[in-house]
Amino acid sequence: MKKKLPLCPVEVTLFLIGDKWKVLIIRDLINGTKRFGELKKSIGSVTQKVLTSNLREMEKHGLVLRKVYAEVPPRVEYSLSEKGLSLRPVLDSLYKWGEKYQKTSL
């Protein structure tokens, strides 16, 4: 059964990317494709299980593309879809706000 999206657009955005790890995944994929290990290393303290779960959710919602190469060992790459890339202004705003906050809070 497909889950209904909230009526409020802000809630929809938070439903899709309102998780700390999802925002960091988008941050790291905004500049291009990465392999799972690269994502895990750049994000830091996320567990493999949590990263996998978040990537699967984001893929299900059409934000992330997953490409599997038929190699041994298998190689999997992740990138943002057009829908995922459309979040760039949101991340840019978060970055600018955080930067301003850092400067005024010191």
PAMAR-115205 format. One record per residue (C-alpha): residue number from 0; residue in three letters; chain; y, z, x. Coordinates in pm, 1 decimal. Layout:
% residues N
node num:NUM&residu:ALA&chaine:A&yy:Y&zz:Z&xx:X
...
***
This chain:
% residues 106
node num:0&residu:MET&chaine:A&yy:0.0&zz:0.0&xx:0.0
node num:1&residu:LYS&chaine:A&yy:335.3&zz:-106.0&xx:139.9
node num:2&residu:LYS&chaine:A&yy:590.3&zz:173.2&xx:176.8
node num:3&residu:LYS&chaine:A&yy:918.0&zz:113.5&xx:-3.7
node num:4&residu:LEU&chaine:A&yy:1230.2&zz:119.1&xx:206.7
node num:5&residu:PRO&chaine:A&yy:1505.6&zz:368.3&xx:122.8
node num:6&residu:LEU&chaine:A&yy:1796.1&zz:242.4&xx:-86.5
node num:7&residu:CYS&chaine:A&yy:2061.8&zz:352.0&xx:162.8
node num:8&residu:PRO&chaine:A&yy:2106.6&zz:106.4&xx:454.5
node num:9&residu:VAL&chaine:A&yy:2167.2&zz:394.6&xx:698.6
node num:10&residu:GLU&chaine:A&yy:1834.8&zz:547.2&xx:592.7
node num:11&residu:VAL&chaine:A&yy:1662.7&zz:210.7&xx:642.6
node num:12&residu:THR&chaine:A&yy:1795.5&zz:191.8&xx:998.7
node num:13&residu:LEU&chaine:A&yy:1688.7&zz:549.2&xx:1070.3
node num:14&residu:PHE&chaine:A&yy:1347.5&zz:481.0&xx:914.4
node num:15&residu:LEU&chaine:A&yy:1297.3&zz:187.7&xx:1153.2
node num:16&residu:ILE&chaine:A&yy:1451.1&zz:318.6&xx:1476.6
node num:17&residu:GLY&chaine:A&yy:1544.1&zz:681.6&xx:1412.6
node num:18&residu:ASP&chaine:A&yy:1294.7&zz:810.5&xx:1664.4
node num:19&residu:LYS&chaine:A&yy:1393.7&zz:897.5&xx:2020.2
node num:20&residu:TRP&chaine:A&yy:1118.5&zz:683.6&xx:2167.4
node num:21&residu:LYS&chaine:A&yy:1191.5&zz:376.7&xx:1953.3
node num:22&residu:VAL&chaine:A&yy:1553.6&zz:368.7&xx:2061.7
node num:23&residu:LEU&chaine:A&yy:1446.4&zz:394.7&xx:2426.5
node num:24&residu:ILE&chaine:A&yy:1188.9&zz:117.8&xx:2376.8
node num:25&residu:ILE&chaine:A&yy:1461.7&zz:-106.3&xx:2235.5
node num:26&residu:ARG&chaine:A&yy:1693.2&zz:-9.5&xx:2521.6
node num:27&residu:ASP&chaine:A&yy:1429.9&zz:-115.7&xx:2773.6
node num:28&residu:LEU&chaine:A&yy:1329.1&zz:-438.4&xx:2597.2
node num:29&residu:ILE&chaine:A&yy:1683.2&zz:-554.4&xx:2516.8
node num:30&residu:ASN&chaine:A&yy:1703.4&zz:-726.0&xx:2856.5
node num:31&residu:GLY&chaine:A&yy:1362.9&zz:-889.3&xx:2844.4
node num:32&residu:THR&chaine:A&yy:986.7&zz:-865.4&xx:2831.8
node num:33&residu:LYS&chaine:A&yy:798.9&zz:-570.8&xx:2983.8
node num:34&residu:ARG&chaine:A&yy:436.8&zz:-473.2&xx:3027.0
node num:35&residu:PHE&chaine:A&yy:309.1&zz:-146.6&xx:2881.3
node num:36&residu:GLY&chaine:A&yy:304.9&zz:29.1&xx:3218.9
node num:37&residu:GLU&chaine:A&yy:662.3&zz:-75.6&xx:3292.2
node num:38&residu:LEU&chaine:A&yy:777.9&zz:63.1&xx:2957.4
node num:39&residu:LYS&chaine:A&yy:592.0&zz:389.4&xx:3009.4
node num:40&residu:LYS&chaine:A&yy:740.6&zz:431.1&xx:3356.7
node num:41&residu:SER&chaine:A&yy:1098.0&zz:349.8&xx:3251.3
node num:42&residu:ILE&chaine:A&yy:1088.5&zz:574.9&xx:2944.9
node num:43&residu:GLY&chaine:A&yy:945.6&zz:865.0&xx:3141.1
node num:44&residu:SER&chaine:A&yy:799.5&zz:1161.4&xx:2958.5
node num:45&residu:VAL&chaine:A&yy:644.9&zz:971.4&xx:2665.3
node num:46&residu:THR&chaine:A&yy:266.5&zz:991.9&xx:2638.2
node num:47&residu:GLN&chaine:A&yy:52.7&zz:679.4&xx:2630.0
node num:48&residu:LYS&chaine:A&yy:-59.9&zz:764.5&xx:2275.4
node num:49&residu:VAL&chaine:A&yy:295.9&zz:809.5&xx:2142.9
node num:50&residu:LEU&chaine:A&yy:421.1&zz:494.1&xx:2315.2
node num:51&residu:THR&chaine:A&yy:132.0&zz:291.2&xx:2173.8
node num:52&residu:SER&chaine:A&yy:190.9&zz:430.6&xx:1825.0
node num:53&residu:ASN&chaine:A&yy:563.3&zz:352.4&xx:1836.4
node num:54&residu:LEU&chaine:A&yy:506.5&zz:0.2&xx:1967.5
node num:55&residu:ARG&chaine:A&yy:253.8&zz:-66.8&xx:1689.9
node num:56&residu:GLU&chaine:A&yy:495.8&zz:57.8&xx:1424.3
node num:57&residu:MET&chaine:A&yy:777.3&zz:-151.1&xx:1564.6
node num:58&residu:GLU&chaine:A&yy:549.2&zz:-455.2&xx:1575.5
node num:59&residu:LYS&chaine:A&yy:446.7&zz:-393.1&xx:1213.3
node num:60&residu:HIS&chaine:A&yy:814.6&zz:-387.6&xx:1110.0
node num:61&residu:GLY&chaine:A&yy:889.7&zz:-709.0&xx:1299.0
node num:62&residu:LEU&chaine:A&yy:1107.5&zz:-555.2&xx:1571.9
node num:63&residu:VAL&chaine:A&yy:868.2&zz:-601.4&xx:1865.8
node num:64&residu:LEU&chaine:A&yy:646.9&zz:-892.1&xx:1967.2
node num:65&residu:ARG&chaine:A&yy:317.1&zz:-826.1&xx:2146.7
node num:66&residu:LYS&chaine:A&yy:155.3&zz:-1095.5&xx:2356.8
node num:67&residu:VAL&chaine:A&yy:-197.8&zz:-1051.8&xx:2489.3
node num:68&residu:TYR&chaine:A&yy:-319.2&zz:-1267.7&xx:2776.8
node num:69&residu:ALA&chaine:A&yy:-689.2&zz:-1349.7&xx:2799.5
node num:70&residu:GLU&chaine:A&yy:-734.9&zz:-1214.6&xx:3150.0
node num:71&residu:VAL&chaine:A&yy:-949.7&zz:-953.6&xx:3317.0
node num:72&residu:PRO&chaine:A&yy:-813.1&zz:-692.2&xx:3306.1
node num:73&residu:PRO&chaine:A&yy:-620.5&zz:-781.7&xx:2988.5
node num:74&residu:ARG&chaine:A&yy:-245.1&zz:-814.8&xx:3026.0
node num:75&residu:VAL&chaine:A&yy:-17.8&zz:-724.4&xx:2735.8
node num:76&residu:GLU&chaine:A&yy:354.8&zz:-788.3&xx:2726.2
node num:77&residu:TYR&chaine:A&yy:614.1&zz:-662.6&xx:2480.3
node num:78&residu:SER&chaine:A&yy:947.3&zz:-813.5&xx:2387.3
node num:79&residu:LEU&chaine:A&yy:1198.2&zz:-779.3&xx:2107.4
node num:80&residu:SER&chaine:A&yy:1185.4&zz:-1024.0&xx:1820.1
node num:81&residu:GLU&chaine:A&yy:1506.3&zz:-1181.6&xx:1691.9
node num:82&residu:LYS&chaine:A&yy:1523.4&zz:-895.9&xx:1442.2
node num:83&residu:GLY&chaine:A&yy:1482.2&zz:-645.4&xx:1725.6
node num:84&residu:LEU&chaine:A&yy:1746.2&zz:-820.0&xx:1934.8
node num:85&residu:SER&chaine:A&yy:1986.7&zz:-796.6&xx:1641.5
node num:86&residu:LEU&chaine:A&yy:1996.6&zz:-420.0&xx:1712.4
node num:87&residu:ARG&chaine:A&yy:2199.0&zz:-480.7&xx:2030.3
node num:88&residu:PRO&chaine:A&yy:2533.6&zz:-391.6&xx:1863.5
node num:89&residu:VAL&chaine:A&yy:2379.5&zz:-67.5&xx:1735.3
node num:90&residu:LEU&chaine:A&yy:2263.5&zz:27.8&xx:2084.9
node num:91&residu:ASP&chaine:A&yy:2595.9&zz:-79.2&xx:2235.2
node num:92&residu:SER&chaine:A&yy:2773.8&zz:152.5&xx:1988.9
node num:93&residu:LEU&chaine:A&yy:2538.7&zz:440.7&xx:2070.6
node num:94&residu:TYR&chaine:A&yy:2598.3&zz:381.9&xx:2441.7
node num:95&residu:LYS&chaine:A&yy:2976.7&zz:377.2&xx:2405.6
node num:96&residu:TRP&chaine:A&yy:2977.5&zz:685.7&xx:2187.1
node num:97&residu:GLY&chaine:A&yy:2750.9&zz:874.3&xx:2429.2
node num:98&residu:GLU&chaine:A&yy:2962.6&zz:769.0&xx:2726.4
node num:99&residu:LYS&chaine:A&yy:3281.0&zz:889.8&xx:2555.1
node num:100&residu:TYR&chaine:A&yy:3112.5&zz:1216.4&xx:2457.1
node num:101&residu:GLN&chaine:A&yy:3000.3&zz:1274.8&xx:2816.1
node num:102&residu:LYS&chaine:A&yy:3353.5&zz:1227.5&xx:2946.1
node num:103&residu:THR&chaine:A&yy:3515.9&zz:1458.1&xx:2690.5
node num:104&residu:SER&chaine:A&yy:3250.2&zz:1730.7&xx:2709.3
node num:105&residu:LEU&chaine:A&yy:3263.7&zz:1800.0&xx:3079.9
***
